Amino acid sequence: MVTKALYVRLEARPGKEAAVVDFLNGGLPLVAQEPATTAWFAIRMGPTTFGIFDVFPDEAGRAAHLSGKVAAALMAQAAELFAEPPAIQNLDVLAAKLP
């Protein structure tokens, strides 16, 4: 069961779209090592607009993810890759269907 989520909206700098795709693809192996990250999605919503959506069983899992390797890499590369700081939203999951 998941009860907590994160949505992170990312706007790529002009010309950095491919680098953002590479960054997001590179995050998958790191997230796979996080036992409390139940599901993680890197998404593209438009030519320069990307996002991350992930879910957790509880607040402790979400906090562990926010202090993990993907979050650290995101903040370390934010100025280079993104036109504005990543917009991180904490969400509550009301209902979910997972495999």
Z-matrix of the N, CA and C atoms (Angstrom, degrees):
N
C 1 1.444
C 2 1.525 1 109.23
N 3 1.312 2 116.26 1 139.01
C 4 1.459 3 121.42 2 176.25
C 5 1.523 4 108.86 3 -114.80
N 6 1.336 5 115.01 4 142.16
C 7 1.463 6 119.80 5 -179.90
C 8 1.522 7 112.62 6 -127.81
N 9 1.322 8 117.32 7 -16.27
C 10 1.467 9 121.73 8 -176.33
C 11 1.521 10 109.81 9 -127.56
N 12 1.332 11 115.90 10 152.84
C 13 1.465 12 120.75 11 -179.41
C 14 1.519 13 109.67 12 -148.63
N 15 1.319 14 114.41 13 167.18
C 16 1.459 15 123.37 14 171.79
C 17 1.515 16 108.51 15 -131.19
N 18 1.304 17 115.51 16 141.79
C 19 1.467 18 121.39 17 169.42
C 20 1.517 19 105.91 18 -126.70
N 21 1.312 20 116.25 19 125.11
C 22 1.461 21 122.04 20 -179.49
C 23 1.524 22 107.82 21 -121.42
N 24 1.323 23 116.34 22 117.36
C 25 1.467 24 121.55 23 177.69
C 26 1.522 25 108.22 24 -94.01
N 27 1.337 26 115.22 25 132.75
C 28 1.461 27 121.98 26 -175.96
C 29 1.525 28 109.14 27 -128.31
N 30 1.313 29 116.58 28 128.02
C 31 1.467 30 122.14 29 177.43
C 32 1.523 31 107.80 30 -113.60
N 33 1.327 32 116.03 31 113.21
C 34 1.464 33 121.00 32 -175.78
C 35 1.523 34 111.31 33 -70.07
N 36 1.317 35 115.49 34 145.09
C 37 1.466 36 120.68 35 170.28
C 38 1.532 37 107.52 36 -65.00
N 39 1.322 38 117.74 37 149.43
C 40 1.467 39 119.57 38 176.01
C 41 1.530 40 110.90 39 -54.78
N 42 1.318 41 115.05 40 131.04
C 43 1.457 42 120.67 41 179.91
C 44 1.517 43 114.68 42 84.47
N 45 1.318 44 118.51 43 -4.89
C 46 1.469 45 122.20 44 -178.45
C 47 1.530 46 113.26 45 -103.77
N 48 1.324 47 116.76 46 8.40
C 49 1.462 48 120.13 47 -175.80
C 50 1.533 49 112.44 48 -57.80
N 51 1.313 50 117.47 49 -45.95
C 52 1.474 51 120.64 50 -179.96
C 53 1.528 52 110.98 51 -64.48
N 54 1.314 53 117.02 52 -36.81
C 55 1.469 54 120.49 53 177.83
C 56 1.530 55 110.81 54 -66.40
N 57 1.324 56 117.41 55 -35.82
C 58 1.468 57 120.47 56 176.83
C 59 1.528 58 109.58 57 -66.45
N 60 1.322 59 117.59 58 -43.23
C 61 1.465 60 120.65 59 177.04
C 62 1.524 61 110.04 60 -58.47
N 63 1.322 62 117.38 61 -46.00
C 64 1.466 63 121.10 62 178.49
C 65 1.527 64 111.19 63 -61.82
N 66 1.329 65 116.68 64 -42.62
C 67 1.461 66 121.10 65 178.93
C 68 1.530 67 110.38 66 -59.90
N 69 1.330 68 116.59 67 -48.06
C 70 1.462 69 120.20 68 -178.11
C 71 1.526 70 111.40 69 -65.20
N 72 1.320 71 117.71 70 -41.94
C 73 1.466 72 120.20 71 176.63
C 74 1.523 73 111.26 72 -62.23
N 75 1.317 74 117.00 73 -36.49
C 76 1.454 75 121.57 74 178.61
C 77 1.517 76 113.57 75 -69.69
N 78 1.323 77 116.94 76 -18.88
C 79 1.461 78 120.36 77 179.44
C 80 1.518 79 113.79 78 -75.42
N 81 1.323 80 117.15 79 -24.27
C 82 1.462 81 120.24 80 -175.70
C 83 1.528 82 113.50 81 -57.59
N 84 1.342 83 119.87 82 -47.95
C 85 1.472 84 118.43 83 179.33
C 86 1.530 85 112.90 84 -62.60
N 87 1.336 86 117.11 85 -31.81
C 88 1.462 87 119.78 86 178.86
C 89 1.525 88 110.82 87 -69.73
N 90 1.324 89 116.72 88 -42.98
C 91 1.457 90 120.97 89 179.76
C 92 1.526 91 110.67 90 -67.56
N 93 1.310 92 117.11 91 -31.58
C 94 1.471 93 120.60 92 178.93
C 95 1.526 94 111.51 93 -60.67
N 96 1.320 95 117.38 94 -21.82
C 97 1.459 96 122.05 95 179.53
C 98 1.526 97 112.71 96 -86.04
N 99 1.322 98 118.04 97 -2.50
C 100 1.461 99 122.15 98 -178.60
C 101 1.531 100 109.58 99 -97.93
N 102 1.320 101 118.10 100 104.90
C 103 1.459 102 119.69 101 -175.38
C 104 1.537 103 114.27 102 -62.83
N 105 1.318 104 118.53 103 -26.95
C 106 1.465 105 120.30 104 -177.48
C 107 1.529 106 113.03 105 -90.94
N 108 1.327 107 117.93 106 -1.41
C 109 1.464 108 119.58 107 173.41
C 110 1.526 109 106.30 108 -89.13
N 111 1.328 110 115.40 109 100.82
C 112 1.459 111 121.77 110 -173.76
C 113 1.526 112 111.99 111 -70.83
N 114 1.322 113 116.31 112 -42.17
C 115 1.471 114 121.90 113 177.91
C 116 1.514 115 108.07 114 -147.82
N 117 1.344 116 116.03 115 144.80
C 118 1.466 117 122.24 116 -177.91
C 119 1.515 118 107.94 117 -141.83
N 120 1.314 119 115.50 118 130.26
C 121 1.458 120 120.96 119 -178.99
C 122 1.526 121 109.78 120 -129.37
N 123 1.314 122 116.61 121 129.62
C 124 1.465 123 121.96 122 168.59
C 125 1.525 124 105.19 123 -101.58
N 126 1.327 125 116.85 124 128.20
C 127 1.464 126 120.56 125 -173.26
C 128 1.521 127 111.03 126 -129.13
N 129 1.326 128 114.36 127 156.72
C 130 1.460 129 121.51 128 174.69
C 131 1.522 130 107.15 129 -122.37
N 132 1.324 131 116.23 130 125.09
C 133 1.458 132 121.15 131 -176.09
C 134 1.515 133 112.55 132 -106.82
N 135 1.315 134 116.73 133 -10.72
C 136 1.452 135 121.57 134 179.95
C 137 1.514 136 108.96 135 -174.66
N 138 1.322 137 117.97 136 -175.63
C 139 1.463 138 120.66 137 -176.04
C 140 1.529 139 114.15 138 -56.63
N 141 1.334 140 117.44 139 -36.79
C 142 1.466 141 120.38 140 -177.87
C 143 1.517 142 112.95 141 -123.67
N 144 1.325 143 117.47 142 3.12
C 145 1.465 144 121.55 143 -175.55
C 146 1.521 145 110.04 144 -108.65
N 147 1.324 146 115.05 145 124.97
C 148 1.453 147 123.60 146 -177.54
C 149 1.518 148 109.39 147 -128.43
N 150 1.308 149 115.40 148 172.68
C 151 1.454 150 118.82 149 177.13
C 152 1.507 151 111.52 150 -162.23
N 153 1.316 152 113.64 151 167.05
C 154 1.459 153 122.80 152 173.31
C 155 1.522 154 106.40 153 -129.82
N 156 1.322 155 115.77 154 132.06
C 157 1.464 156 121.23 155 174.21
C 158 1.513 157 107.08 156 -128.47
N 159 1.318 158 116.51 157 126.30
C 160 1.453 159 119.65 158 179.09
C 161 1.519 160 110.29 159 -142.79
N 162 1.346 161 115.02 160 156.11
C 163 1.458 162 120.32 161 -176.39
C 164 1.527 163 110.63 162 -129.95
N 165 1.347 164 113.47 163 155.06
C 166 1.457 165 121.86 164 -172.10
C 167 1.529 166 110.01 165 -141.32
N 168 1.326 167 117.45 166 155.60
C 169 1.457 168 119.15 167 179.38
C 170 1.535 169 113.22 168 -71.71
N 171 1.334 170 115.90 169 -25.54
C 172 1.466 171 118.67 170 -174.90
C 173 1.530 172 110.19 171 -162.21
N 174 1.317 173 115.77 172 179.68
C 175 1.464 174 121.23 173 -178.94
C 176 1.524 175 111.86 174 -64.80
N 177 1.315 176 117.20 175 -34.96
C 178 1.471 177 120.26 176 179.13
C 179 1.525 178 110.89 177 -62.39
N 180 1.324 179 117.38 178 -40.02
C 181 1.458 180 121.16 179 177.72
C 182 1.515 181 112.04 180 -65.09
N 183 1.327 182 115.95 181 -41.73
C 184 1.464 183 119.63 182 178.40
C 185 1.527 184 110.11 183 -65.15
N 186 1.322 185 117.16 184 -42.78
C 187 1.468 186 120.70 185 179.61
C 188 1.527 187 110.95 186 -63.50
N 189 1.327 188 116.98 187 -39.46
C 190 1.471 189 120.37 188 178.33
C 191 1.520 190 110.26 189 -62.62
N 192 1.318 191 116.66 190 -41.03
C 193 1.471 192 120.27 191 178.83
C 194 1.525 193 110.73 192 -64.66
N 195 1.314 194 116.80 193 -43.50
C 196 1.468 195 120.64 194 -178.82
C 197 1.526 196 112.47 195 -65.23
N 198 1.307 197 117.24 196 -20.47
C 199 1.468 198 119.58 197 177.04
C 200 1.527 199 111.45 198 -105.06
N 201 1.342 200 116.67 199 13.06
C 202 1.457 201 121.79 200 -177.35
C 203 1.512 202 114.37 201 -90.79
N 204 1.336 203 114.87 202 -171.17
C 205 1.462 204 122.54 203 -173.88
C 206 1.529 205 113.50 204 -68.65
N 207 1.329 206 117.59 205 -38.55
C 208 1.470 207 119.37 206 -179.11
C 209 1.521 208 110.53 207 -66.88
N 210 1.325 209 116.99 208 -43.99
C 211 1.465 210 120.29 209 178.75
C 212 1.528 211 110.57 210 -62.64
N 213 1.311 212 117.61 211 -41.14
C 214 1.462 213 121.06 212 178.74
C 215 1.526 214 110.68 213 -63.35
N 216 1.320 215 117.12 214 -43.36
C 217 1.468 216 120.60 215 178.93
C 218 1.521 217 110.99 216 -65.88
N 219 1.329 218 116.73 217 -39.10
C 220 1.461 219 120.99 218 178.84
C 221 1.524 220 110.41 219 -59.54
N 222 1.302 221 116.82 220 -47.96
C 223 1.464 222 120.12 221 -178.83
C 224 1.530 223 111.89 222 -69.58
N 225 1.328 224 116.66 223 -34.54
C 226 1.464 225 120.17 224 -179.95
C 227 1.523 226 111.83 225 -67.18
N 228 1.339 227 117.65 226 -31.91
C 229 1.463 228 121.07 227 -176.51
C 230 1.528 229 113.12 228 -104.48
N 231 1.318 230 117.31 229 1.33
C 232 1.466 231 120.70 230 -174.39
C 233 1.522 232 112.95 231 -56.60
N 234 1.309 233 118.51 232 -46.95
C 235 1.468 234 120.79 233 -176.74
C 236 1.525 235 111.83 234 -63.97
N 237 1.317 236 116.92 235 -34.11
C 238 1.462 237 121.15 236 -179.14
C 239 1.529 238 112.74 237 -76.67
N 240 1.339 239 116.87 238 -40.70
C 241 1.462 240 121.09 239 -171.60
C 242 1.523 241 115.32 240 -93.70
N 243 1.343 242 117.08 241 -29.20
C 244 1.453 243 119.35 242 -167.85
C 245 1.523 244 112.93 243 -116.04
N 246 1.332 245 115.10 244 144.49
C 247 1.458 246 122.11 245 -178.54
C 248 1.527 247 111.81 246 -73.64
N 249 1.317 248 116.16 247 -20.68
C 250 1.468 249 122.06 248 178.76
C 251 1.519 250 107.36 249 -148.12
N 252 1.318 251 118.39 250 160.87
C 253 1.468 252 119.14 251 179.55
C 254 1.529 253 111.23 252 -59.26
N 255 1.325 254 117.33 253 145.95
C 256 1.458 255 119.74 254 176.53
C 257 1.528 256 110.74 255 -55.83
N 258 1.315 257 116.70 256 134.71
C 259 1.460 258 122.29 257 179.28
C 260 1.530 259 108.16 258 -96.00
N 261 1.324 260 116.22 259 105.38
C 262 1.460 261 121.79 260 -174.70
C 263 1.529 262 109.05 261 -101.08
N 264 1.328 263 115.44 262 124.43
C 265 1.460 264 121.22 263 178.28
C 266 1.524 265 109.96 264 -118.36
N 267 1.322 266 116.31 265 128.91
C 268 1.461 267 121.42 266 171.42
C 269 1.523 268 107.92 267 -83.85
N 270 1.333 269 116.49 268 133.69
C 271 1.455 270 122.13 269 -178.79
C 272 1.517 271 110.26 270 -127.96
N 273 1.329 272 115.91 271 154.12
C 274 1.454 273 122.49 272 169.71
C 275 1.516 274 108.42 273 -102.84
N 276 1.305 275 117.14 274 134.60
C 277 1.462 276 121.65 275 178.39
C 278 1.533 277 107.78 276 -89.59
N 279 1.318 278 116.31 277 124.20
C 280 1.454 279 121.37 278 -179.93
C 281 1.524 280 112.26 279 -90.69
N 282 1.338 281 115.92 280 -34.92
C 283 1.458 282 121.06 281 178.55
C 284 1.524 283 107.96 282 -155.62
N 285 1.316 284 116.87 283 151.04
C 286 1.465 285 120.38 284 -179.38
C 287 1.518 286 110.36 285 -154.13
N 288 1.331 287 114.23 286 150.79
C 289 1.468 288 121.24 287 170.89
C 290 1.531 289 106.24 288 -126.46
N 291 1.271 290 115.61 289 114.38
C 292 1.454 291 122.34 290 179.74
C 293 1.528 292 108.90 291 -121.50
N 294 1.335 293 117.51 292 154.68
C 295 1.476 294 118.95 293 178.64
C 296 1.523 295 111.94 294 -64.69
